[in-house]
Every structure is written in structure tokens, then in C-alpha cells.
Amino acid sequence: MLLTKGSSWGKSIAAGATADDKAFAKNFGPHTPGFHTVDFNDIEAVSNYLESDPYCAAVMVEPIQSAAGTIIPEDGYIRQLRELTTKHNCLLIMDEVSTGLGRTGKMLGSDWDL
């Protein structure tokens, strides 16, 4: 599974495997293996990872990151993620906890780009 850095997935053991908060990542575990991260907004890194791992089950992303401020992706990023995950036959998981149900002016934050 591929996730983006800087996202807030919660405080579970699985989420801790990709936590940017090193105190959390270090002091809790053992972490669930199989989670990999790339920089948010780096479509080339996502593409390279999916080319290298034909068994990647999913890419998980927040359409707008909110854990360390409000970070809005470049135009086309979410659409390109959709195209890549379709091409590589893996799921695209949108974590819409902070951006869903009209909080961005559309029903879902991902609706701005899809």
C-alpha cells in the first residue's frame, strides 16, 4: 500500500508505520509492514512506485492535507492519481475525513479535480 507523507491517518499501529511524527513512530509498535510513502503532490514518485510494485493494492491520499496546515495539491494531481491507479489496477482511497461533506464547497474535496 502506498501513502503520502504528511497525512494524518490516525494513531493505530498500522498508521504509525507511516507517521511523520517520529516520536509516535518510534514509541509505538511493532508497526504493520507493507506500507510505503511518497511525498504529497509528487505524481512522478507515485508512478515510479506503481511501476516497481505490480502487487500494490492501493494508494491512499488526503485530497487536501490538514495535519500540518492546509496543503492543497496542484491542479490535476487527484485526477492523475485516479488514472495511475486505474492503469495499475489498484484502489485509490481518498481520506475525506477533513474535506468531505461540503467542507470545501463541493460534496467531497476530491470532486474539485475528478
N, C-alpha and C positions, 0 to 999 in steps of 0.2 A: 504494500500500500504506500502511496506517495502522498505526502502532506506538504503544505507550505509553511515556511518558517514565519514566526511572528504571530501565528494564530493562537487562539485560546480554545483548546479542546476540552478543558475541564481539568480535574485533578485525579483522574483514575490512574491505575498502573499503566494502562495502555497509552493514555495521553501523556504521561510522564516521560515516556520513551522519546518523545519529540519536543519536550518542553524547552523553551528558550531560557526559562528561569532555572539556572544551573543549580541553585540551592534545592529546588524541588526535584530536579532530575537526579541530583546526587544523593539526597537523603531518603528517597523512596525507591523501592524496587523489590525484587528484580523486575526489570522492565520487559514488556512483551516484545519479542523480536519481530522483525519483518516490516518495521516502519522506517521509511526513508524520507528525507526532507530536501526541498529545494527552496530557493529564495522566492518570495511572493513577487508576482509580476514578471517572472523570468520564464517566458514561454519556451525559449530555447532549451533551458535546463529540463523542463518537463518533457519536451520532445526527445531530448537525448536519453533521459531516464527510460521513457517508454520504449525507445528503440533497443535499449540494452537489457530490458527485463520483459520478455514476452509473457510472463506469468503475473504481471502486476494486475491486481484485482480492481483497484480503484484509485482515483485521485480525489483528495478531499481538500476543499478550499473554502474560505470565507469570502463572499463576493466583495465585501468591504471589511478590512481588518479593523478591529476596535480595541484590542487588548493594550496596545501601546500608542493609542491615539487613533485618529480616523485616517486610514490609509486606503485611498481609492485607487483601483487598478487602472492601467492605461486602457483607452478605448480599444475594444476588440479582444482583450485578454480572456474574458469568460467565454466568448464565442469561440476563440481559438482552442481553449481547453476542451470545449464540447466537441469540436472537430477532431482533436487528437485522441480523445478517449473513445470516440466512435470508431476512428480508424484502427485503434489498437484493441478494440473490443473489451474495454474495461469501463467500470462505472465512473461517473462524475458525481461526487457527493458535494452538495452545497450546504454548508453550515450556515443557516439563515436565522440563528437564534437572535442575533443583534440587528439583522437587516430585514427580516420578514414582516409580513402582515402590515404593509403600508408604511413602515418606518422610514423608507427612503423616497416616498412619493409614488411608488408602484407597489403592487401586491408583494413582490419579492425583490430583494436587492439585485438578484441576477437578471431580472426582467429588463434592466437598463441595457444589457448587452446581448441578450439572446433573442 
